Amino acid sequence: DFMLQVMAAMKIQARFRELRAKTALLVHSSQRKSSTIIQKLGRGFLARVQKERALSAVTIIQRAARVMIARSHDDLVRNFAASEIQRIWRGFSVHVDFMLQVMAAMKIQARFRELRAKTALLVHSSQRKSSTIIQKLGRGFLARVQKERALSAVTIIQRAARVMIARSHDDLVRNFAASEIQRIWRGFSVHVDFMLQVM
């Protein structure tokens, strides 16, 4: 009887260890699938927002160009072009900054979930250090991207404003302003798309 009890206890323990191992494996795989689904939804959302933002920016720039062409006479062109470009740039920079912050937050969250899933069996202190390092890297990356984007956009808009003001006479203003704004916008949108893909 005693040997039977011992064997039964060993059998129960073996089954319990096997069940616990299977449960841990299922939890790990479900966390990984959840992270993949969240990343997929995030990329889709960002793609839609990026498309809508690009269309909105093109519409705003075209409207500004039409207004500047309609008022293409000497001092009126200079004053209105400067104020309109500044207004458009302020609104667009706010949208770009917001999108960069959203993307950076999603990137940091995805990395943190992946790291947490991989280090689920490690000590709590190591998880805390990993989270601190990821947040530090995310803040540094976001700061560098925002600084480069702001400097690049300001330089492009200033150059476009100087060119349009220098050629603000009759038909030359209409043709040159439209072509220059379209060229600058294409270059800027390609640059934004590239930075968004890199991030």
C-alpha positions as CSV (number, residue, x, y, z in Angstrom):
1,D,0.0,0.0,0.0
2,F,2.8,2.4,0.9
3,M,4.6,1.8,-2.5
4,L,1.3,2.3,-4.3
5,Q,0.8,5.6,-2.6
6,V,4.4,6.7,-3.4
7,M,4.0,5.8,-7.1
8,A,0.6,7.5,-7.2
9,A,2.1,10.7,-5.7
10,M,5.0,10.6,-8.2
11,K,2.5,10.2,-11.1
12,I,0.4,13.1,-9.9
13,Q,3.5,15.3,-9.6
14,A,4.7,14.4,-13.1
15,R,1.3,15.2,-14.6
16,F,1.2,18.5,-12.7
17,R,4.6,19.6,-13.9
18,E,3.6,18.7,-17.5
19,L,0.4,20.7,-17.2
20,R,2.2,23.7,-15.8
21,A,4.8,23.6,-18.6
22,K,2.0,23.5,-21.3
23,T,0.2,26.4,-19.6
24,A,3.3,28.6,-19.6
25,L,3.9,27.8,-23.3
26,L,0.3,28.8,-24.2
27,V,0.5,32.0,-22.3
28,H,3.8,33.0,-24.0
29,S,2.4,32.2,-27.5
30,S,-0.8,34.2,-26.8
31,Q,1.2,37.2,-25.7
32,R,3.2,37.1,-28.8
33,K,0.1,36.9,-31.1
34,S,-1.4,39.8,-29.2
35,S,1.7,41.9,-29.8
36,T,1.7,41.0,-33.5
37,I,-2.0,42.0,-33.9
38,I,-1.5,45.3,-32.1
39,Q,1.5,46.2,-34.4
40,K,-0.6,45.3,-37.5
41,L,-3.5,47.5,-36.4
42,G,-1.1,50.3,-35.6
43,R,0.6,50.2,-39.0
44,G,-2.8,50.2,-40.7
45,F,-3.9,53.2,-38.7
46,L,-0.7,55.1,-39.3
47,A,-1.0,54.4,-43.1
48,R,-4.5,55.8,-43.2
49,V,-3.6,58.8,-41.1
50,Q,-0.5,59.5,-43.3
51,K,-2.6,59.4,-46.5
52,E,-5.3,61.7,-45.1
53,R,-2.6,64.1,-43.8
54,A,-0.8,64.2,-47.2
55,L,-4.1,65.0,-49.0
56,S,-4.9,67.7,-46.5
57,A,-1.5,69.2,-46.7
58,V,-1.6,69.3,-50.6
59,T,-5.0,71.0,-50.4
60,I,-3.8,73.6,-48.0
61,I,-0.7,74.3,-50.1
62,Q,-2.7,74.6,-53.3
63,R,-5.1,77.0,-51.6
64,A,-2.2,79.1,-50.3
65,A,-0.7,79.2,-53.8
66,R,-4.0,80.3,-55.4
67,V,-4.4,83.1,-52.8
68,M,-0.8,84.2,-53.3
69,I,-1.1,84.2,-57.1
70,A,-4.4,86.2,-56.9
71,R,-2.6,88.8,-54.7
72,S,0.7,88.9,-56.7
73,H,1.4,92.6,-56.6
74,D,4.5,94.0,-54.9
75,D,4.2,94.5,-51.1
76,L,0.9,92.6,-50.8
77,V,2.5,89.4,-52.2
78,R,5.5,89.6,-49.8
79,N,3.4,90.3,-46.7
80,F,0.6,87.8,-47.5
81,A,3.0,85.1,-48.6
82,A,5.1,85.3,-45.5
83,S,2.0,85.2,-43.1
84,E,0.3,82.4,-45.1
85,I,3.4,80.2,-45.1
86,Q,4.0,80.8,-41.4
87,R,0.3,79.9,-40.6
88,I,0.4,76.8,-42.8
89,W,3.7,75.7,-41.3
90,R,2.5,76.1,-37.7
91,G,-0.5,74.0,-38.3
92,F,1.3,71.3,-40.3
93,S,4.2,71.1,-37.8
94,V,1.7,70.5,-35.0
95,H,0.2,67.5,-36.9
96,V,3.7,66.1,-37.7
97,D,4.8,66.4,-34.1
98,F,1.7,64.6,-32.9
99,M,2.1,61.8,-35.4
100,L,5.8,61.4,-34.5
101,Q,4.8,61.1,-30.8
102,V,2.1,58.5,-31.6
103,M,4.5,56.4,-33.7
104,A,7.2,56.7,-31.1
105,A,4.8,55.7,-28.3
106,M,3.6,52.7,-30.3
107,K,7.2,51.7,-31.2
108,I,8.2,51.8,-27.5
109,Q,5.2,49.9,-26.4
110,A,5.8,47.2,-28.9
111,R,9.4,46.8,-27.9
112,F,8.5,46.8,-24.3
113,R,5.9,44.1,-24.7
114,E,8.3,41.9,-26.7
115,L,11.0,42.4,-24.0
116,R,8.6,41.7,-21.2
117,A,7.4,38.4,-22.9
118,K,11.0,37.2,-23.4
119,T,12.1,38.1,-19.8
120,A,9.0,36.8,-18.0
121,L,11.1,34.2,-16.2
122,L,13.8,36.7,-15.1
123,V,14.1,38.6,-11.9
124,H,11.9,41.7,-11.3
125,S,14.9,44.0,-11.1
126,S,16.1,43.1,-14.6
127,Q,12.7,43.9,-16.0
128,R,12.7,47.3,-14.3
129,K,16.2,48.1,-15.8
130,S,15.2,47.0,-19.3
131,S,12.1,49.3,-19.1
132,T,14.2,52.3,-18.1
133,I,16.7,51.7,-20.9
134,I,13.9,51.4,-23.5
135,Q,12.3,54.6,-22.4
136,K,15.6,56.4,-22.4
137,L,16.3,55.3,-26.0
138,G,12.8,56.1,-27.1
139,R,13.0,59.7,-25.8
140,G,16.4,60.3,-27.4
141,F,15.2,58.9,-30.7
142,L,12.1,61.1,-30.7
143,A,14.0,64.2,-29.8
144,R,16.5,63.7,-32.7
145,V,13.7,63.1,-35.2
146,Q,11.7,66.1,-34.1
147,K,14.8,68.4,-34.3
148,E,15.8,67.1,-37.8
149,R,12.2,67.4,-39.1
150,A,11.8,70.9,-37.8
151,L,15.1,72.2,-39.2
152,S,14.5,70.5,-42.6
153,A,10.9,71.8,-43.0
154,V,11.8,75.4,-41.9
155,T,14.7,75.5,-44.5
156,I,12.4,74.2,-47.3
157,I,9.6,76.7,-46.6
158,Q,12.0,79.7,-46.3
159,R,13.6,78.8,-49.6
160,A,10.2,78.5,-51.3
161,A,9.1,81.9,-49.8
162,R,12.3,83.6,-51.1
163,V,11.9,82.2,-54.6
164,M,8.2,83.1,-54.8
165,I,8.8,86.6,-53.5
166,A,11.7,87.2,-55.9
167,R,9.5,86.2,-58.9
168,S,6.3,87.9,-57.9
169,H,5.3,89.5,-61.2
170,D,2.3,88.6,-63.4
171,D,2.4,85.3,-65.3
172,L,5.9,84.3,-64.0
173,V,4.5,84.3,-60.5
174,R,1.6,82.0,-61.3
175,N,3.7,79.4,-63.3
176,F,6.7,79.5,-61.0
177,A,4.9,79.5,-57.7
178,A,2.7,76.5,-58.7
179,S,5.6,74.4,-60.0
180,E,7.9,75.3,-57.1
181,I,5.3,74.5,-54.4
182,Q,4.5,71.2,-56.1
183,R,8.3,70.3,-56.4
184,I,9.0,71.2,-52.8
185,W,5.9,69.3,-51.6
186,R,6.9,66.2,-53.5
187,G,10.4,66.2,-52.1
188,F,9.1,66.9,-48.6
189,S,6.5,64.1,-48.7
190,V,9.1,61.6,-49.9
191,H,11.3,62.6,-47.1
192,V,8.4,62.3,-44.6
193,D,7.5,58.8,-46.0
194,F,11.1,57.7,-45.7
195,M,11.4,58.8,-42.1
196,L,8.1,57.2,-41.2
197,Q,9.2,53.9,-42.8
198,V,12.5,54.1,-40.9
199,M,10.7,54.7,-37.6
